[in-house]
């Protein structure tokens, strides 16, 4: 069911005037209760993990206080905060969102990942942004092979990690040690985590990051959502997916079809086209420009009926 956000107008927080003016221009006159709690805790210097449903304001809960801290230290040199996302598509999506808060406040934000061309990397090394968006693979490789990233992160004070539930098991153990290395070469003294799907987020972060965390839970606002789980009942799963796409297309819905492998994603695209649907594929290994065009088209255009994707489009998209 749809939910309404919880507000507490009598809870006062002191937001920088530049940020406040920008929020008001966007029609935001009051933050949600949990966003205010996160703001106060982050400004106090605590390690914080924010849990709230997808699309209910988690990004604002940590980016507004981060921007506030950056504006409080105008003489800081280099990257002040590094924000880590697990997938390129999510990083690109969120970077565009954060820019709308950062740029009007004279804060700069750049992305470095496997898709960043050499000339743009050089610009980052020569003129580091206030906020750098990246992933742990890039941090690991550059701390190991290349000193440029280590140099621009030397003065970094905050690390924010979204979708923290992805860093479990052996992968999480590896990331734990990458974080320890990053902390040794930087001035990171505050870590912020965010997730929509962890029941034990506080305990998880205490172990992953090796610090004591404060848990901030929120609900935010979202519309009615429909979840349907179907068993194919003897039908081929791919044929069932294409059949469902037909129903959704007739109701003017855009559709994302997730698959467990690249082969499945390609097969769904082929069978979808045979059935008369305009369907594209999104997976790792495709050219960066092609993937970005697909992402932009599914968000803003009407060209495709559906995207057949691997996990590259998961997580908050």
Secondary structure, 3 states (H helix, E strand, C coil): CCECCCCCCCCCCCCCHHHHHHHHHCCCCCCCHHHHHHHHHHHCCCCEEEECCCCCCHHHHHHHHHHHHHHHCCCCCCCCEEEECCCHHHHHHHHHHHHHHHHHHCCCEEECCCCCCHHHHHHHHHCCCCEEEECHHHHHHHHHHCHHHHHHCCCCCEEEEECHHHCCHHHHHHHHHHHHHHHHHCCCCEEEEEECCCCCHHHHHHHHHCCCCEEEECCCCECCCCCCCCCCCCCCHHHHHHHHHHHHHHCCCCEEEECCCHHHHHHHHHHHHHCCCCEEEECCCCCHHHHHHHHHHHHHCCCCCEEEECHHHCCCC
